[in-house]
């Protein structure tokens, strides 16, 4: 003959287990996360999970990279544009014309190469008067150039007296 289980004990033949040392007694208290989010169940004293990882770079990092790239491009353009080095020519330098006779673009080259077409006989600074080459011995072709300056400088102007090589 079987007897019904006693009231209040349910179907469990063993008494309820007591938690071991270091565990809280009774119902676990839910802890609220440090950043004010909703409490999570089952984290009895565990540290809160880290915030979600950011994908990629921040906006400031992207702007810095774009700014650096623009600065490098501008620097390259300025360097390239300054390669017209006829403004640095001195007597004895050889030059080639990368332009045309009506719109010359002179560049200093090594006198021992086949590119050398002209030699500077004399350089006359602070003038654009090409008639000053008329009395220079050996000078056959006058060339003038004026460079634009910055806000504090009016630029440079000079005449090169050239002979064909």
Residue frames as qw, qx, qy, qz and C-alpha x, y, z in Angstrom:
[[0.000, 0.890, 0.457, 0.000, 0.00, 0.00, 0.00],
 [0.445, 0.236, -0.010, 0.864, 1.32, 3.42, -0.84],
 [0.181, -0.746, -0.430, 0.476, 0.80, 6.57, 1.00],
 [0.345, 0.865, 0.174, 0.319, 0.41, 9.97, -0.60],
 [0.515, 0.218, -0.274, 0.783, 3.37, 12.31, -0.12],
 [0.249, -0.606, -0.485, 0.579, 3.14, 14.71, 2.79],
 [0.196, 0.922, 0.317, 0.105, 1.66, 18.14, 2.05],
 [0.096, -0.972, 0.178, 0.121, 4.13, 20.94, 1.14],
 [0.526, -0.503, 0.590, 0.348, 7.05, 18.66, 0.23],
 [0.547, 0.601, -0.339, -0.475, 6.11, 17.96, -3.38],
 [0.969, 0.211, -0.111, -0.066, 7.58, 15.02, -5.28],
 [0.377, 0.671, -0.558, 0.310, 11.19, 15.46, -4.07],
 [0.868, -0.352, -0.344, 0.071, 12.48, 12.79, -1.73],
 [0.633, -0.009, -0.279, 0.722, 15.58, 14.78, -0.70],
 [0.196, -0.832, -0.303, 0.422, 15.65, 17.90, 1.45],
 [0.395, 0.905, 0.005, 0.157, 16.57, 21.23, -0.31],
 [0.767, 0.065, -0.144, 0.623, 20.33, 21.80, -0.61],
 [0.261, -0.905, -0.046, 0.332, 22.01, 24.67, 1.22],
 [0.554, 0.783, -0.191, 0.209, 24.46, 26.74, -0.89],
 [0.814, -0.063, -0.242, 0.525, 28.13, 26.28, -0.10],
 [0.380, -0.685, -0.107, 0.611, 30.34, 28.87, 1.61],
 [0.220, -0.262, 0.342, 0.875, 30.79, 32.12, -0.37],
 [0.068, -0.378, -0.688, -0.616, 27.38, 31.97, -2.04],
 [0.298, -0.200, 0.205, -0.910, 24.55, 34.20, -0.92],
 [0.142, 0.241, 0.910, -0.306, 21.71, 32.69, 1.08],
 [0.381, 0.604, 0.479, -0.511, 18.18, 32.80, -0.24],
 [0.609, 0.717, 0.329, 0.082, 17.19, 34.28, -3.60],
 [0.575, -0.010, 0.168, 0.801, 20.04, 35.75, -5.64],
 [0.065, 0.820, 0.176, -0.540, 19.95, 39.53, -5.84],
 [0.639, 0.587, 0.298, 0.397, 20.11, 40.89, -9.34],
 [0.390, -0.520, 0.055, 0.758, 22.89, 43.42, -9.77],
 [0.426, 0.878, 0.171, -0.138, 22.47, 46.41, -12.00],
 [0.758, 0.287, 0.095, 0.578, 25.21, 46.98, -14.58],
 [0.409, -0.426, -0.103, 0.800, 27.62, 49.89, -14.02],
 [0.084, 0.015, 0.351, 0.933, 26.52, 51.85, -17.10],
 [0.395, 0.198, 0.308, -0.843, 22.89, 51.87, -16.09],
 [0.454, 0.065, -0.701, -0.546, 21.62, 49.14, -18.40],
 [0.824, -0.296, -0.083, -0.475, 19.00, 46.59, -17.36],
 [0.486, -0.494, 0.706, -0.142, 20.12, 43.87, -14.93],
 [0.626, 0.294, -0.666, -0.281, 21.15, 40.55, -16.39],
 [0.879, -0.349, 0.141, -0.292, 20.21, 37.27, -14.80],
 [0.981, 0.014, -0.051, 0.187, 22.74, 34.71, -13.72],
 [0.491, 0.582, -0.302, 0.574, 25.67, 37.07, -13.12],
 [0.670, -0.713, -0.201, 0.044, 26.08, 36.70, -9.38],
 [0.479, -0.777, 0.208, 0.352, 28.92, 39.10, -8.74],
 [0.710, 0.189, 0.390, 0.555, 30.48, 38.65, -12.18],
 [0.114, -0.429, 0.122, 0.887, 31.90, 41.81, -13.80],
 [0.574, 0.646, 0.250, -0.436, 29.65, 43.40, -16.42],
 [0.764, 0.302, 0.404, 0.402, 30.38, 42.47, -20.01],
 [0.285, -0.309, 0.205, 0.884, 32.56, 44.93, -21.95],
 [0.444, 0.636, 0.124, -0.619, 30.81, 47.43, -24.21],
 [0.836, 0.439, 0.318, 0.088, 30.41, 46.29, -27.80],
 [0.539, -0.268, 0.366, 0.710, 33.57, 46.60, -29.88],
 [0.335, 0.765, -0.027, -0.550, 33.64, 49.42, -32.43],
 [0.787, 0.310, 0.432, 0.312, 34.03, 48.40, -36.00],
 [0.505, 0.656, 0.152, 0.540, 36.61, 50.43, -37.89],
 [0.394, 0.026, -0.223, 0.891, 38.05, 53.85, -37.11],
 [0.015, -0.711, -0.475, 0.518, 36.48, 56.85, -35.48],
 [0.383, 0.872, 0.274, 0.133, 35.45, 59.86, -37.53],
 [0.179, -0.930, 0.271, 0.173, 38.40, 61.90, -36.21],
 [0.600, -0.323, 0.634, 0.365, 40.88, 59.22, -37.26],
 [0.586, 0.507, 0.557, 0.298, 39.37, 59.15, -40.74],
 [0.166, 0.981, 0.097, 0.023, 39.51, 62.95, -41.00],
 [0.391, -0.757, 0.434, 0.292, 43.16, 62.96, -39.92],
 [0.637, -0.011, 0.663, 0.393, 44.05, 60.40, -42.60],
 [0.444, 0.750, 0.434, 0.227, 42.17, 62.34, -45.29],
 [0.066, -0.989, 0.083, 0.106, 43.85, 65.61, -44.19],
 [0.520, -0.535, 0.555, 0.368, 47.28, 63.98, -44.29],
 [0.622, 0.294, 0.627, 0.365, 46.61, 62.58, -47.76],
 [0.284, 0.916, 0.257, 0.116, 45.51, 66.00, -49.03],
 [0.260, -0.895, 0.285, 0.223, 48.63, 67.62, -47.54],
 [0.610, -0.240, 0.635, 0.410, 50.88, 65.04, -49.25],
 [0.533, 0.578, 0.539, 0.303, 49.12, 65.59, -52.59],
 [0.086, 0.994, 0.067, 0.000, 49.44, 69.38, -52.32],
 [0.440, -0.715, 0.445, 0.311, 53.10, 69.04, -51.37],
 [0.647, 0.061, 0.646, 0.401, 53.70, 66.81, -54.39],
 [0.403, 0.801, 0.387, 0.216, 51.99, 69.25, -56.73],
 [0.117, -0.975, 0.144, 0.119, 54.03, 72.17, -55.37],
 [0.563, -0.464, 0.572, 0.375, 57.25, 70.17, -55.70],
 [0.617, 0.346, 0.609, 0.360, 56.36, 69.16, -59.26],
 [0.260, 0.925, 0.250, 0.122, 55.47, 72.70, -60.25],
 [0.255, -0.907, 0.274, 0.193, 58.74, 74.02, -58.84],
 [0.804, -0.092, 0.455, 0.372, 60.78, 71.69, -61.05],
 [0.495, 0.799, 0.118, 0.322, 61.06, 74.41, -63.70],
 [0.658, -0.577, -0.016, 0.484, 64.55, 75.21, -62.52],
 [0.509, 0.588, 0.135, 0.614, 65.51, 77.81, -65.09],
 [0.248, -0.927, 0.002, -0.281, 65.33, 80.31, -62.22],
 [0.729, -0.603, 0.263, 0.190, 68.38, 78.58, -60.73],
 [0.816, 0.422, 0.112, 0.378, 70.47, 78.66, -63.92],
 [0.330, -0.814, 0.225, 0.421, 73.90, 80.26, -63.81],
 [0.421, 0.754, -0.444, -0.238, 76.54, 80.96, -66.43],
 [0.040, 0.426, -0.903, -0.038, 78.01, 77.67, -67.68],
 [0.555, 0.140, 0.742, -0.348, 74.83, 75.60, -67.09],
 [0.108, 0.008, -0.774, -0.624, 73.32, 73.70, -70.01],
 [0.480, 0.252, 0.459, -0.704, 69.62, 73.67, -70.70],
 [0.091, 0.225, 0.865, 0.439, 66.96, 71.99, -72.79],
 [0.385, 0.025, -0.018, -0.922, 63.65, 73.41, -73.94],
 [0.191, 0.229, 0.944, -0.144, 60.68, 71.25, -72.89],
 [0.369, 0.662, 0.386, -0.525, 58.28, 73.76, -74.45],
 [0.621, 0.618, 0.361, 0.320, 58.22, 75.43, -77.86],
 [0.440, 0.163, 0.034, 0.882, 60.10, 78.40, -79.29],
 [0.184, -0.580, -0.214, -0.765, 57.08, 80.64, -78.76],
 [0.667, -0.630, 0.068, -0.392, 56.40, 79.27, -75.24],
 [0.526, 0.400, -0.699, 0.276, 59.74, 77.99, -73.93],
 [0.791, -0.572, 0.066, -0.206, 60.10, 75.89, -70.78],
 [0.454, 0.611, -0.597, 0.255, 63.81, 75.66, -70.00],
 [0.875, -0.475, 0.055, -0.069, 65.28, 73.06, -67.68],
 [0.079, -0.756, 0.649, 0.016, 68.87, 72.59, -66.49],
 [0.995, 0.093, -0.019, -0.028, 70.49, 69.39, -67.79],
 [0.687, -0.452, 0.386, 0.417, 73.95, 67.85, -67.72],
 [0.264, 0.779, -0.328, -0.465, 76.13, 69.40, -70.42],
 [0.142, -0.361, 0.884, 0.262, 77.52, 65.96, -71.42],
 [0.490, 0.332, 0.794, -0.136, 74.13, 64.60, -72.51],
 [0.189, 0.268, 0.641, 0.694, 72.43, 64.84, -75.87],
 [0.085, -0.797, -0.596, 0.058, 69.56, 66.73, -74.18],
 [0.281, -0.633, -0.031, 0.721, 71.74, 69.82, -73.77],
 [0.472, 0.671, 0.443, 0.362, 70.71, 72.27, -76.50],
 [0.076, 0.898, -0.019, 0.433, 71.71, 75.63, -74.95],
 [0.631, -0.170, -0.398, 0.644, 74.42, 76.94, -72.66],
 [0.194, -0.950, -0.233, 0.067, 73.94, 79.93, -70.36],
 [0.556, 0.450, -0.121, 0.688, 76.54, 82.57, -71.25],
 [0.082, 0.165, -0.370, 0.911, 75.35, 85.18, -68.74],
 [0.252, -0.647, -0.719, 0.029, 72.55, 85.69, -66.25],
 [0.042, 0.292, -0.082, 0.952, 71.21, 89.21, -65.61],
 [0.199, -0.480, -0.795, 0.312, 68.99, 89.53, -62.51],
 [0.006, -0.629, -0.418, 0.656, 66.25, 92.07, -61.70],
 [0.242, 0.456, -0.284, -0.808, 65.36, 92.90, -65.28],
 [0.703, 0.380, 0.596, -0.073, 63.25, 91.66, -68.16],
 [0.333, 0.838, -0.221, -0.372, 65.16, 93.71, -70.77],
 [0.915, 0.089, 0.336, 0.206, 66.42, 91.11, -73.26],
 [0.494, 0.836, -0.102, 0.216, 68.37, 93.78, -75.20],
 [0.376, -0.810, 0.449, -0.038, 71.03, 93.55, -72.49],
 [0.852, -0.098, 0.479, 0.188, 72.23, 90.29, -74.10],
 [0.632, 0.771, 0.043, 0.066, 73.18, 92.13, -77.35],
 [0.161, 0.855, -0.465, 0.166, 76.63, 93.13, -76.13],
 [0.717, -0.442, 0.531, -0.086, 77.45, 89.78, -74.44],
 [0.246, 0.519, -0.755, -0.316, 80.12, 87.82, -76.38],
 [0.063, 0.048, -0.995, -0.058, 78.81, 84.42, -77.57],
 [0.356, 0.355, 0.654, -0.566, 75.18, 85.13, -76.67],
 [0.024, -0.094, -0.731, -0.675, 72.79, 84.22, -79.49],
 [0.380, -0.519, -0.657, -0.392, 69.37, 83.84, -77.84],
 [0.138, -0.271, 0.462, -0.833, 67.91, 85.98, -75.04],
 [0.474, -0.414, -0.765, -0.136, 65.44, 84.37, -72.62],
 [0.176, -0.366, 0.337, -0.849, 63.46, 86.21, -69.97],
 [0.496, -0.387, -0.776, -0.045, 61.44, 84.85, -67.06],
 [0.247, -0.411, 0.313, -0.819, 59.42, 86.35, -64.27],
 [0.385, -0.247, -0.881, 0.125, 58.25, 84.19, -61.39],
 [0.426, -0.686, -0.196, -0.556, 55.33, 85.14, -59.23],
 [0.189, 0.281, -0.703, 0.625, 56.10, 85.64, -55.59],
 [0.294, -0.481, -0.792, 0.235, 54.23, 85.25, -52.36],
 [0.142, -0.910, -0.380, -0.085, 52.31, 87.97, -50.54],
 [0.424, -0.828, 0.099, 0.354, 55.54, 89.44, -49.17],
 [0.422, -0.333, 0.563, 0.628, 57.62, 89.06, -52.31],
 [0.516, 0.625, -0.069, -0.581, 57.10, 90.33, -55.83],
 [0.943, 0.266, 0.192, 0.064, 58.83, 87.27, -57.26],
 [0.509, -0.454, 0.461, 0.568, 61.93, 87.07, -59.36],
 [0.643, 0.754, 0.089, -0.105, 62.74, 88.39, -62.80],
 [0.465, -0.535, 0.542, 0.451, 65.84, 87.69, -64.86],
 [0.676, 0.658, -0.213, -0.255, 67.27, 87.36, -68.35],
 [0.766, -0.256, 0.518, 0.281, 69.42, 84.47, -69.55],
 [0.378, 0.731, -0.419, -0.384, 71.78, 85.04, -72.45],
 [0.858, -0.046, 0.511, -0.006, 72.09, 81.66, -74.24],
 [0.270, 0.557, -0.637, -0.460, 74.11, 80.12, -77.04],
 [0.943, 0.131, -0.099, -0.289, 73.28, 76.95, -78.94],
 [0.552, -0.504, 0.658, 0.086, 75.42, 73.93, -78.11]]
